[in-house]
Amino acid sequence: MMRVTEDLGMFPYRIQTHQKLSEADKNRRKEMTKVLLDKIEESDTFLKNLWTTDEAHFHLDGQVNSKNNVYWGTSPPAEVAVRPLHSCKVTVWVAISSRGME
């Protein structure tokens, strides 16, 4: 029986969808990190009063979950999945702090 990974040297890779970041975006992230680290050092209560948030979008247009798309090959694919800018979706938002979740 042939084994794809052992006999052909192929491995499963998933095509990833991600946001393209410019050099300016990367620099802004580094600067924000420095600001936050300075505030943590300045105040013992900073982290206790910090709220962090995140959101997830669930697309309603029938897009297949990217975890179900598997590419078998000897190296990761260079392709990136592309989707429309404004598709119908539901957004879930959450905020969390040392006091709990909202």
Gaussian input, Z-matrix of N, CA and C with variables (Angstrom, degrees):
# hf/3-21g

backbone

0 1
 N
 C     1     B1
 C     2     B2     1     A1
 N     3     B3     2     A2     1     D1
 C     4     B4     3     A3     2     D2
 C     5     B5     4     A4     3     D3
 N     6     B6     5     A5     4     D4
 C     7     B7     6     A6     5     D5
 C     8     B8     7     A7     6     D6
 N     9     B9     8     A8     7     D7
 C    10    B10     9     A9     8     D8
 C    11    B11    10    A10     9     D9
 N    12    B12    11    A11    10    D10
 C    13    B13    12    A12    11    D11
 C    14    B14    13    A13    12    D12
 N    15    B15    14    A14    13    D13
 C    16    B16    15    A15    14    D14
 C    17    B17    16    A16    15    D15
 N    18    B18    17    A17    16    D16
 C    19    B19    18    A18    17    D17
 C    20    B20    19    A19    18    D18
 N    21    B21    20    A20    19    D19
 C    22    B22    21    A21    20    D20
 C    23    B23    22    A22    21    D21
 N    24    B24    23    A23    22    D22
 C    25    B25    24    A24    23    D23
 C    26    B26    25    A25    24    D24
 N    27    B27    26    A26    25    D25
 C    28    B28    27    A27    26    D26
 C    29    B29    28    A28    27    D27
 N    30    B30    29    A29    28    D28
 C    31    B31    30    A30    29    D29
 C    32    B32    31    A31    30    D30
 N    33    B33    32    A32    31    D31
 C    34    B34    33    A33    32    D32
 C    35    B35    34    A34    33    D33
 N    36    B36    35    A35    34    D34
 C    37    B37    36    A36    35    D35
 C    38    B38    37    A37    36    D36
 N    39    B39    38    A38    37    D37
 C    40    B40    39    A39    38    D38
 C    41    B41    40    A40    39    D39
 N    42    B42    41    A41    40    D40
 C    43    B43    42    A42    41    D41
 C    44    B44    43    A43    42    D42
 N    45    B45    44    A44    43    D43
 C    46    B46    45    A45    44    D44
 C    47    B47    46    A46    45    D45
 N    48    B48    47    A47    46    D46
 C    49    B49    48    A48    47    D47
 C    50    B50    49    A49    48    D48
 N    51    B51    50    A50    49    D49
 C    52    B52    51    A51    50    D50
 C    53    B53    52    A52    51    D51
 N    54    B54    53    A53    52    D52
 C    55    B55    54    A54    53    D53
 C    56    B56    55    A55    54    D54
 N    57    B57    56    A56    55    D55
 C    58    B58    57    A57    56    D56
 C    59    B59    58    A58    57    D57
 N    60    B60    59    A59    58    D58
 C    61    B61    60    A60    59    D59
 C    62    B62    61    A61    60    D60
 N    63    B63    62    A62    61    D61
 C    64    B64    63    A63    62    D62
 C    65    B65    64    A64    63    D63
 N    66    B66    65    A65    64    D64
 C    67    B67    66    A66    65    D65
 C    68    B68    67    A67    66    D66
 N    69    B69    68    A68    67    D67
 C    70    B70    69    A69    68    D68
 C    71    B71    70    A70    69    D69
 N    72    B72    71    A71    70    D70
 C    73    B73    72    A72    71    D71
 C    74    B74    73    A73    72    D72
 N    75    B75    74    A74    73    D73
 C    76    B76    75    A75    74    D74
 C    77    B77    76    A76    75    D75
 N    78    B78    77    A77    76    D76
 C    79    B79    78    A78    77    D77
 C    80    B80    79    A79    78    D78
 N    81    B81    80    A80    79    D79
 C    82    B82    81    A81    80    D80
 C    83    B83    82    A82    81    D81
 N    84    B84    83    A83    82    D82
 C    85    B85    84    A84    83    D83
 C    86    B86    85    A85    84    D84
 N    87    B87    86    A86    85    D85
 C    88    B88    87    A87    86    D86
 C    89    B89    88    A88    87    D87
 N    90    B90    89    A89    88    D88
 C    91    B91    90    A90    89    D89
 C    92    B92    91    A91    90    D90
 N    93    B93    92    A92    91    D91
 C    94    B94    93    A93    92    D92
 C    95    B95    94    A94    93    D93
 N    96    B96    95    A95    94    D94
 C    97    B97    96    A96    95    D95
 C    98    B98    97    A97    96    D96
 N    99    B99    98    A98    97    D97
 C   100   B100    99    A99    98    D98
 C   101   B101   100   A100    99    D99
 N   102   B102   101   A101   100   D100
 C   103   B103   102   A102   101   D101
 C   104   B104   103   A103   102   D102
 N   105   B105   104   A104   103   D103
 C   106   B106   105   A105   104   D104
 C   107   B107   106   A106   105   D105
 N   108   B108   107   A107   106   D106
 C   109   B109   108   A108   107   D107
 C   110   B110   109   A109   108   D108
 N   111   B111   110   A110   109   D109
 C   112   B112   111   A111   110   D110
 C   113   B113   112   A112   111   D111
 N   114   B114   113   A113   112   D112
 C   115   B115   114   A114   113   D113
 C   116   B116   115   A115   114   D114
 N   117   B117   116   A116   115   D115
 C   118   B118   117   A117   116   D116
 C   119   B119   118   A118   117   D117
 N   120   B120   119   A119   118   D118
 C   121   B121   120   A120   119   D119
 C   122   B122   121   A121   120   D120
 N   123   B123   122   A122   121   D121
 C   124   B124   123   A123   122   D122
 C   125   B125   124   A124   123   D123
 N   126   B126   125   A125   124   D124
 C   127   B127   126   A126   125   D125
 C   128   B128   127   A127   126   D126
 N   129   B129   128   A128   127   D127
 C   130   B130   129   A129   128   D128
 C   131   B131   130   A130   129   D129
 N   132   B132   131   A131   130   D130
 C   133   B133   132   A132   131   D131
 C   134   B134   133   A133   132   D132
 N   135   B135   134   A134   133   D133
 C   136   B136   135   A135   134   D134
 C   137   B137   136   A136   135   D135
 N   138   B138   137   A137   136   D136
 C   139   B139   138   A138   137   D137
 C   140   B140   139   A139   138   D138
 N   141   B141   140   A140   139   D139
 C   142   B142   141   A141   140   D140
 C   143   B143   142   A142   141   D141
 N   144   B144   143   A143   142   D142
 C   145   B145   144   A144   143   D143
 C   146   B146   145   A145   144   D144
 N   147   B147   146   A146   145   D145
 C   148   B148   147   A147   146   D146
 C   149   B149   148   A148   147   D147
 N   150   B150   149   A149   148   D148
 C   151   B151   150   A150   149   D149
 C   152   B152   151   A151   150   D150
 N   153   B153   152   A152   151   D151
 C   154   B154   153   A153   152   D152
 C   155   B155   154   A154   153   D153
 N   156   B156   155   A155   154   D154
 C   157   B157   156   A156   155   D155
 C   158   B158   157   A157   156   D156
 N   159   B159   158   A158   157   D157
 C   160   B160   159   A159   158   D158
 C   161   B161   160   A160   159   D159
 N   162   B162   161   A161   160   D160
 C   163   B163   162   A162   161   D161
 C   164   B164   163   A163   162   D162
 N   165   B165   164   A164   163   D163
 C   166   B166   165   A165   164   D164
 C   167   B167   166   A166   165   D165
 N   168   B168   167   A167   166   D166
 C   169   B169   168   A168   167   D167
 C   170   B170   169   A169   168   D168
 N   171   B171   170   A170   169   D169
 C   172   B172   171   A171   170   D170
 C   173   B173   172   A172   171   D171
 N   174   B174   173   A173   172   D172
 C   175   B175   174   A174   173   D173
 C   176   B176   175   A175   174   D174
 N   177   B177   176   A176   175   D175
 C   178   B178   177   A177   176   D176
 C   179   B179   178   A178   177   D177
 N   180   B180   179   A179   178   D178
 C   181   B181   180   A180   179   D179
 C   182   B182   181   A181   180   D180
 N   183   B183   182   A182   181   D181
 C   184   B184   183   A183   182   D182
 C   185   B185   184   A184   183   D183
 N   186   B186   185   A185   184   D184
 C   187   B187   186   A186   185   D185
 C   188   B188   187   A187   186   D186
 N   189   B189   188   A188   187   D187
 C   190   B190   189   A189   188   D188
 C   191   B191   190   A190   189   D189
 N   192   B192   191   A191   190   D190
 C   193   B193   192   A192   191   D191
 C   194   B194   193   A193   192   D192
 N   195   B195   194   A194   193   D193
 C   196   B196   195   A195   194   D194
 C   197   B197   196   A196   195   D195
 N   198   B198   197   A197   196   D196
 C   199   B199   198   A198   197   D197
 C   200   B200   199   A199   198   D198
 N   201   B201   200   A200   199   D199
 C   202   B202   201   A201   200   D200
 C   203   B203   202   A202   201   D201
 N   204   B204   203   A203   202   D202
 C   205   B205   204   A204   203   D203
 C   206   B206   205   A205   204   D204
 N   207   B207   206   A206   205   D205
 C   208   B208   207   A207   206   D206
 C   209   B209   208   A208   207   D207
 N   210   B210   209   A209   208   D208
 C   211   B211   210   A210   209   D209
 C   212   B212   211   A211   210   D210
 N   213   B213   212   A212   211   D211
 C   214   B214   213   A213   212   D212
 C   215   B215   214   A214   213   D213
 N   216   B216   215   A215   214   D214
 C   217   B217   216   A216   215   D215
 C   218   B218   217   A217   216   D216
 N   219   B219   218   A218   217   D217
 C   220   B220   219   A219   218   D218
 C   221   B221   220   A220   219   D219
 N   222   B222   221   A221   220   D220
 C   223   B223   222   A222   221   D221
 C   224   B224   223   A223   222   D222
 N   225   B225   224   A224   223   D223
 C   226   B226   225   A225   224   D224
 C   227   B227   226   A226   225   D225
 N   228   B228   227   A227   226   D226
 C   229   B229   228   A228   227   D227
 C   230   B230   229   A229   228   D228
 N   231   B231   230   A230   229   D229
 C   232   B232   231   A231   230   D230
 C   233   B233   232   A232   231   D231
 N   234   B234   233   A233   232   D232
 C   235   B235   234   A234   233   D233
 C   236   B236   235   A235   234   D234
 N   237   B237   236   A236   235   D235
 C   238   B238   237   A237   236   D236
 C   239   B239   238   A238   237   D237
 N   240   B240   239   A239   238   D238
 C   241   B241   240   A240   239   D239
 C   242   B242   241   A241   240   D240
 N   243   B243   242   A242   241   D241
 C   244   B244   243   A243   242   D242
 C   245   B245   244   A244   243   D243
 N   246   B246   245   A245   244   D244
 C   247   B247   246   A246   245   D245
 C   248   B248   247   A247   246   D246
 N   249   B249   248   A248   247   D247
 C   250   B250   249   A249   248   D248
 C   251   B251   250   A250   249   D249
 N   252   B252   251   A251   250   D250
 C   253   B253   252   A252   251   D251
 C   254   B254   253   A253   252   D252
 N   255   B255   254   A254   253   D253
 C   256   B256   255   A255   254   D254
 C   257   B257   256   A256   255   D255
 N   258   B258   257   A257   256   D256
 C   259   B259   258   A258   257   D257
 C   260   B260   259   A259   258   D258
 N   261   B261   260   A260   259   D259
 C   262   B262   261   A261   260   D260
 C   263   B263   262   A262   261   D261
 N   264   B264   263   A263   262   D262
 C   265   B265   264   A264   263   D263
 C   266   B266   265   A265   264   D264
 N   267   B267   266   A266   265   D265
 C   268   B268   267   A267   266   D266
 C   269   B269   268   A268   267   D267
 N   270   B270   269   A269   268   D268
 C   271   B271   270   A270   269   D269
 C   272   B272   271   A271   270   D270
 N   273   B273   272   A272   271   D271
 C   274   B274   273   A273   272   D272
 C   275   B275   274   A274   273   D273
 N   276   B276   275   A275   274   D274
 C   277   B277   276   A276   275   D275
 C   278   B278   277   A277   276   D276
 N   279   B279   278   A278   277   D277
 C   280   B280   279   A279   278   D278
 C   281   B281   280   A280   279   D279
 N   282   B282   281   A281   280   D280
 C   283   B283   282   A282   281   D281
 C   284   B284   283   A283   282   D282
 N   285   B285   284   A284   283   D283
 C   286   B286   285   A285   284   D284
 C   287   B287   286   A286   285   D285
 N   288   B288   287   A287   286   D286
 C   289   B289   288   A288   287   D287
 C   290   B290   289   A289   288   D288
 N   291   B291   290   A290   289   D289
 C   292   B292   291   A291   290   D290
 C   293   B293   292   A292   291   D291
 N   294   B294   293   A293   292   D292
 C   295   B295   294   A294   293   D293
 C   296   B296   295   A295   294   D294
 N   297   B297   296   A296   295   D295
 C   298   B298   297   A297   296   D296
 C   299   B299   298   A298   297   D297
 N   300   B300   299   A299   298   D298
 C   301   B301   300   A300   299   D299
 C   302   B302   301   A301   300   D300
 N   303   B303   302   A302   301   D301
 C   304   B304   303   A303   302   D302
 C   305   B305   304   A304   303   D303

   B1=1.4469
   B2=1.5339
   B3=1.3313
   B4=1.4606
   B5=1.5283
   B6=1.3144
   B7=1.4600
   B8=1.5146
   B9=1.3097
   B10=1.4638
   B11=1.5240
   B12=1.3240
   B13=1.4654
   B14=1.5232
   B15=1.3081
   B16=1.4660
   B17=1.5289
   B18=1.3360
   B19=1.4632
   B20=1.5275
   B21=1.3322
   B22=1.4638
   B23=1.5199
   B24=1.3219
   B25=1.4608
   B26=1.5192
   B27=1.3362
   B28=1.4595
   B29=1.5222
   B30=1.3376
   B31=1.4498
   B32=1.5213
   B33=1.3304
   B34=1.4674
   B35=1.5319
   B36=1.3244
   B37=1.4577
   B38=1.5126
   B39=1.3187
   B40=1.4530
   B41=1.5236
   B42=1.3304
   B43=1.4578
   B44=1.5175
   B45=1.3165
   B46=1.4579
   B47=1.5211
   B48=1.3152
   B49=1.4513
   B50=1.5185
   B51=1.3256
   B52=1.4544
   B53=1.5178
   B54=1.3139
   B55=1.4511
   B56=1.5140
   B57=1.3193
   B58=1.4554
   B59=1.5268
   B60=1.3328
   B61=1.4574
   B62=1.5208
   B63=1.3199
   B64=1.4682
   B65=1.5298
   B66=1.3197
   B67=1.4661
   B68=1.5282
   B69=1.3384
   B70=1.4709
   B71=1.5317
   B72=1.3468
   B73=1.4655
   B74=1.5275
   B75=1.3195
   B76=1.4662
   B77=1.5234
   B78=1.3250
   B79=1.4685
   B80=1.5232
   B81=1.3507
   B82=1.4638
   B83=1.5226
   B84=1.3266
   B85=1.4674
   B86=1.5315
   B87=1.3207
   B88=1.4720
   B89=1.5263
   B90=1.3333
   B91=1.4636
   B92=1.5220
   B93=1.3331
   B94=1.4620
   B95=1.5224
   B96=1.3200
   B97=1.4612
   B98=1.5262
   B99=1.3214
   B100=1.4677
   B101=1.5275
   B102=1.3295
   B103=1.4682
   B104=1.5270
   B105=1.3282
   B106=1.4650
   B107=1.5299
   B108=1.3152
   B109=1.4647
   B110=1.5324
   B111=1.3335
   B112=1.4696
   B113=1.5229
   B114=1.3367
   B115=1.4702
   B116=1.5276
   B117=1.3171
   B118=1.4697
   B119=1.5178
   B120=1.3371
   B121=1.4725
   B122=1.5287
   B123=1.3466
   B124=1.4592
   B125=1.5245
   B126=1.3343
   B127=1.4586
   B128=1.5217
   B129=1.3333
   B130=1.4657
   B131=1.5235
   B132=1.3313
   B133=1.4703
   B134=1.5269
   B135=1.3261
   B136=1.4711
   B137=1.5243
   B138=1.3315
   B139=1.4681
   B140=1.5240
   B141=1.3249
   B142=1.4657
   B143=1.5238
   B144=1.3265
   B145=1.4679
   B146=1.5302
   B147=1.3063
   B148=1.4651
   B149=1.5208
   B150=1.3094
   B151=1.4661
   B152=1.5240
   B153=1.3166
   B154=1.4616
   B155=1.5175
   B156=1.3162
   B157=1.4588
   B158=1.5191
   B159=1.3131
   B160=1.4617
   B161=1.5136
   B162=1.2999
   B163=1.4593
   B164=1.5115
   B165=1.3215
   B166=1.4658
   B167=1.5175
   B168=1.3278
   B169=1.4695
   B170=1.5251
   B171=1.3011
   B172=1.4530
   B173=1.5186
   B174=1.3361
   B175=1.4645
   B176=1.5257
   B177=1.3247
   B178=1.4612
   B179=1.5264
   B180=1.3346
   B181=1.4591
   B182=1.5294
   B183=1.3169
   B184=1.4579
   B185=1.5130
   B186=1.3077
   B187=1.4608
   B188=1.5203
   B189=1.3212
   B190=1.4558
   B191=1.5164
   B192=1.3104
   B193=1.4547
   B194=1.5258
   B195=1.3211
   B196=1.4725
   B197=1.5210
   B198=1.3163
   B199=1.4677
   B200=1.5253
   B201=1.3359
   B202=1.4609
   B203=1.5332
   B204=1.3263
   B205=1.4639
   B206=1.5172
   B207=1.3091
   B208=1.4613
   B209=1.5185
   B210=1.3100
   B211=1.4542
   B212=1.5194
   B213=1.3167
   B214=1.4683
   B215=1.5137
   B216=1.3240
   B217=1.4524
   B218=1.5139
   B219=1.3135
   B220=1.4618
   B221=1.5214
   B222=1.3507
   B223=1.4660
   B224=1.5254
   B225=1.3272
   B226=1.4657
   B227=1.5298
   B228=1.3311
   B229=1.4667
   B230=1.5260
   B231=1.3217
   B232=1.4642
   B233=1.5309
   B234=1.3288
   B235=1.4593
   B236=1.5218
   B237=1.3153
   B238=1.4573
   B239=1.5246
   B240=1.3207
   B241=1.4567
   B242=1.5212
   B243=1.3206
   B244=1.4601
   B245=1.5208
   B246=1.3371
   B247=1.4542
   B248=1.5205
   B249=1.3285
   B250=1.4663
   B251=1.5228
   B252=1.3141
   B253=1.4574
   B254=1.5270
   B255=1.3228
   B256=1.4657
   B257=1.5244
   B258=1.3160
   B259=1.4593
   B260=1.5220
   B261=1.3398
   B262=1.4679
   B263=1.5206
   B264=1.3255
   B265=1.4596
   B266=1.5206
   B267=1.3180
   B268=1.4574
   B269=1.5220
   B270=1.3361
   B271=1.4567
   B272=1.5243
   B273=1.3245
   B274=1.4579
   B275=1.5237
   B276=1.3284
   B277=1.4581
   B278=1.5218
   B279=1.3225
   B280=1.4669
   B281=1.5301
   B282=1.3331
   B283=1.4612
   B284=1.5193
   B285=1.3236
   B286=1.4698
   B287=1.5281
   B288=1.3128
   B289=1.4664
   B290=1.5269
   B291=1.3268
   B292=1.4677
   B293=1.5178
   B294=1.3245
   B295=1.4646
   B296=1.5267
   B297=1.3170
   B298=1.4610
   B299=1.5177
   B300=1.3315
   B301=1.4553
   B302=1.5278
   B303=1.3186
   B304=1.4778
   B305=1.5028
   A1=109.00
   A2=116.44
   A3=121.75
   A4=110.07
   A5=115.28
   A6=121.28
   A7=108.41
   A8=116.18
   A9=121.01
   A10=111.24
   A11=117.24
   A12=118.69
   A13=112.02
   A14=117.57
   A15=120.07
   A16=112.52
   A17=118.05
   A18=120.98
   A19=113.15
   A20=117.78
   A21=120.54
   A22=113.19
   A23=117.26
   A24=120.13
   A25=112.82
   A26=117.23
   A27=121.30
   A28=109.79
   A29=115.67
   A30=121.95
   A31=109.84
   A32=118.33
   A33=119.90
   A34=111.21
   A35=116.49
   A36=122.14
   A37=108.25
   A38=116.59
   A39=121.10
   A40=108.81
   A41=116.21
   A42=120.63
   A43=107.10
   A44=116.63
   A45=121.69
   A46=111.58
   A47=115.78
   A48=122.23
   A49=106.50
   A50=116.95
   A51=119.75
   A52=110.71
   A53=115.21
   A54=121.86
   A55=108.97
   A56=116.55
   A57=120.29
   A58=109.09
   A59=116.95
   A60=122.39
   A61=110.17
   A62=115.37
   A63=120.15
   A64=108.39
   A65=116.46
   A66=120.32
   A67=110.19
   A68=116.79
   A69=120.01
   A70=110.36
   A71=117.72
   A72=121.19
   A73=110.54
   A74=115.88
   A75=120.20
   A76=110.87
   A77=116.86
   A78=120.71
   A79=111.13
   A80=117.61
   A81=120.61
   A82=110.80
   A83=117.65
   A84=121.00
   A85=110.92
   A86=116.59
   A87=120.40
   A88=110.59
   A89=116.77
   A90=120.65
   A91=110.95
   A92=117.57
   A93=120.94
   A94=110.59
   A95=117.13
   A96=121.22
   A97=110.62
   A98=116.81
   A99=120.82
   A100=110.80
   A101=117.02
   A102=121.34
   A103=110.18
   A104=117.27
   A105=121.10
   A106=111.45
   A107=117.71
   A108=120.20
   A109=111.31
   A110=116.87
   A111=120.16
   A112=111.13
   A113=116.92
   A114=120.56
   A115=111.29
   A116=117.25
   A117=121.07
   A118=110.04
   A119=117.02
   A120=120.99
   A121=111.97
   A122=117.38
   A123=121.64
   A124=113.18
   A125=116.95
   A126=120.08
   A127=111.67
   A128=116.06
   A129=120.55
   A130=112.08
   A131=117.31
   A132=120.63
   A133=112.91
   A134=117.67
   A135=119.64
   A136=111.77
   A137=117.22
   A138=119.67
   A139=111.94
   A140=117.88
   A141=120.87
   A142=111.36
   A143=116.91
   A144=121.60
   A145=113.04
   A146=117.34
   A147=121.28
   A148=111.11
   A149=116.29
   A150=122.49
   A151=107.80
   A152=117.60
   A153=121.82
   A154=108.08
   A155=116.11
   A156=120.70
   A157=110.16
   A158=114.09
   A159=120.08
   A160=107.78
   A161=115.05
   A162=120.25
   A163=109.51
   A164=115.19
   A165=121.47
   A166=107.75
   A167=115.95
   A168=121.76
   A169=108.73
   A170=116.15
   A171=122.17
   A172=107.19
   A173=117.01
   A174=122.45
   A175=110.52
   A176=115.18
   A177=121.41
   A178=112.76
   A179=118.12
   A180=120.77
   A181=113.92
   A182=117.13
   A183=120.10
   A184=114.51
   A185=118.35
   A186=119.74
   A187=109.40
   A188=114.74
   A189=120.64
   A190=109.52
   A191=117.07
   A192=122.08
   A193=108.91
   A194=117.08
   A195=120.52
   A196=112.54
   A197=117.83
   A198=119.89
   A199=111.56
   A200=116.49
   A201=120.17
   A202=112.42
   A203=117.09
   A204=121.27
   A205=109.05
   A206=116.88
   A207=120.99
   A208=109.01
   A209=116.60
   A210=124.44
   A211=107.38
   A212=116.37
   A213=119.89
   A214=108.36
   A215=117.37
   A216=120.32
   A217=110.96
   A218=115.31
   A219=120.70
   A220=112.05
   A221=117.46
   A222=122.07
   A223=108.45
   A224=117.14
   A225=119.61
   A226=111.30
   A227=117.34
   A228=119.92
   A229=111.04
   A230=115.94
   A231=120.92
   A232=110.82
   A233=117.34
   A234=121.33
   A235=111.37
   A236=114.91
   A237=122.35
   A238=106.39
   A239=116.90
   A240=120.54
   A241=109.67
   A242=116.54
   A243=122.11
   A244=107.97
   A245=115.97
   A246=119.45
   A247=109.05
   A248=117.33
   A249=119.58
   A250=112.06
   A251=115.95
   A252=121.19
   A253=111.71
   A254=117.27
   A255=121.05
   A256=110.73
   A257=117.29
   A258=120.25
   A259=108.95
   A260=116.87
   A261=120.80
   A262=108.73
   A263=115.35
   A264=118.95
   A265=110.84
   A266=114.41
   A267=122.71
   A268=105.60
   A269=116.13
   A270=120.80
   A271=109.46
   A272=115.63
   A273=122.36
   A274=106.72
   A275=116.97
   A276=122.91
   A277=109.52
   A278=117.48
   A279=121.50
   A280=109.24
   A281=115.41
   A282=122.46
   A283=107.63
   A284=116.07
   A285=119.89
   A286=109.21
   A287=114.74
   A288=121.40
   A289=107.80
   A290=115.32
   A291=118.55
   A292=111.16
   A293=117.05
   A294=122.26
   A295=113.35
   A296=117.42
   A297=120.24
   A298=112.17
   A299=115.01
   A300=122.47
   A301=109.40
   A302=117.05
   A303=122.52
   A304=109.10
   D1=131.40
   D2=-178.02
   D3=-81.31
   D4=134.16
   D5=175.50
   D6=-109.77
   D7=122.53
   D8=-173.82
   D9=-60.23
   D10=-45.10
   D11=-176.18
   D12=-70.88
   D13=-41.18
   D14=-176.24
   D15=-82.70
   D16=-46.41
   D17=-175.18
   D18=-78.82
   D19=-38.03
   D20=-176.52
   D21=-104.57
   D22=-8.29
   D23=-179.40
   D24=67.26
   D25=28.37
   D26=-179.74
   D27=-105.27
   D28=147.91
   D29=-178.77
   D30=-132.62
   D31=154.45
   D32=179.27
   D33=-78.18
   D34=132.17
   D35=176.11
   D36=-127.82
   D37=139.99
   D38=176.97
   D39=-102.25
   D40=134.20
   D41=176.17
   D42=-72.71
   D43=128.68
   D44=-175.79
   D45=-100.86
   D46=145.01
   D47=173.03
   D48=-106.46
   D49=127.81
   D50=-178.75
   D51=-148.83
   D52=163.34
   D53=178.60
   D54=-85.43
   D55=133.73
   D56=178.26
   D57=-77.30
   D58=129.46
   D59=179.68
   D60=-110.28
   D61=135.15
   D62=176.62
   D63=-88.38
   D64=171.63
   D65=176.45
   D66=-61.77
   D67=-36.82
   D68=178.50
   D69=-62.97
   D70=-39.82
   D71=177.28
   D72=-60.87
   D73=-44.99
   D74=-179.34
   D75=-63.23
   D76=-40.52
   D77=179.28
   D78=-65.83
   D79=-39.88
   D80=177.64
   D81=-63.29
   D82=-37.96
   D83=178.06
   D84=-64.27
   D85=-42.44
   D86=178.93
   D87=-63.39
   D88=-43.42
   D89=179.90
   D90=-63.38
   D91=-42.01
   D92=179.25
   D93=-63.89
   D94=-38.26
   D95=177.21
   D96=-61.09
   D97=-43.19
   D98=178.73
   D99=-62.85
   D100=-43.02
   D101=179.06
   D102=-60.22
   D103=-46.33
   D104=-179.02
   D105=-64.78
   D106=-42.88
   D107=178.43
   D108=-62.29
   D109=-39.31
   D110=177.09
   D111=-63.22
   D112=-42.60
   D113=-179.71
   D114=-65.55
   D115=-36.81
   D116=178.06
   D117=-63.37
   D118=-41.90
   D119=179.75
   D120=-69.81
   D121=-32.71
   D122=-177.33
   D123=-75.03
   D124=-31.09
   D125=-171.77
   D126=-133.59
   D127=129.16
   D128=176.99
   D129=-71.06
   D130=-20.54
   D131=-176.31
   D132=-100.37
   D133=-1.02
   D134=-176.07
   D135=-55.82
   D136=-50.68
   D137=-177.62
   D138=-67.15
   D139=-30.65
   D140=178.27
   D141=-67.59
   D142=-27.66
   D143=-178.57
   D144=-100.48
   D145=1.26
   D146=-176.96
   D147=-84.00
   D148=131.03
   D149=172.81
   D150=-108.45
   D151=133.85
   D152=173.61
   D153=-116.13
   D154=148.51
   D155=-177.69
   D156=-131.59
   D157=160.39
   D158=173.84
   D159=-155.39
   D160=163.38
   D161=178.16
   D162=-143.37
   D163=155.50
   D164=176.01
   D165=-132.50
   D166=141.80
   D167=179.27
   D168=-109.43
   D169=129.27
   D170=176.34
   D171=-109.92
   D172=109.68
   D173=-175.77
   D174=-76.87
   D175=139.00
   D176=-175.57
   D177=-104.34
   D178=9.27
   D179=-175.41
   D180=-95.17
   D181=15.26
   D182=176.29
   D183=83.80
   D184=12.04
   D185=177.52
   D186=-61.42
   D187=139.12
   D188=-179.43
   D189=-78.18
   D190=140.37
   D191=176.35
   D192=-58.76
   D193=128.51
   D194=-176.32
   D195=-62.49
   D196=-20.41
   D197=178.22
   D198=-70.37
   D199=-16.35
   D200=178.42
   D201=-89.29
   D202=-10.68
   D203=178.84
   D204=-94.00
   D205=109.43
   D206=-178.02
   D207=-118.10
   D208=132.51
   D209=178.16
   D210=-110.78
   D211=125.37
   D212=177.43
   D213=-99.78
   D214=128.25
   D215=179.70
   D216=-169.70
   D217=180.00
   D218=-179.57
   D219=-88.72
   D220=-9.74
   D221=176.06
   D222=-150.80
   D223=158.37
   D224=-179.88
   D225=-61.72
   D226=147.55
   D227=179.31
   D228=-72.71
   D229=151.08
   D230=177.79
   D231=-86.96
   D232=-13.25
   D233=-176.75
   D234=-71.23
   D235=151.37
   D236=173.83
   D237=-127.67
   D238=134.82
   D239=178.92
   D240=-66.52
   D241=138.71
   D242=-179.87
   D243=-117.03
   D244=137.60
   D245=177.05
   D246=-133.85
   D247=161.65
   D248=-177.47
   D249=-61.32
   D250=151.83
   D251=-178.69
   D252=-67.03
   D253=-40.10
   D254=-175.74
   D255=-125.11
   D256=79.77
   D257=175.06
   D258=-99.88
   D259=158.47
   D260=178.51
   D261=-65.34
   D262=133.59
   D263=-177.94
   D264=-157.30
   D265=164.30
   D266=172.92
   D267=-113.37
   D268=134.02
   D269=180.00
   D270=-110.18
   D271=133.71
   D272=176.38
   D273=-112.47
   D274=131.63
   D275=-176.62
   D276=-125.40
   D277=142.62
   D278=178.23
   D279=-142.85
   D280=148.19
   D281=174.37
   D282=-126.34
   D283=140.90
   D284=-178.72
   D285=-138.92
   D286=144.17
   D287=176.29
   D288=-142.39
   D289=-174.09
   D290=176.88
   D291=-66.54
   D292=-16.75
   D293=179.58
   D294=-87.20
   D295=-13.53
   D296=-179.95
   D297=134.23
   D298=-160.79
   D299=-174.21
   D300=-114.33
   D301=145.81
   D302=176.59
   D303=-116.77

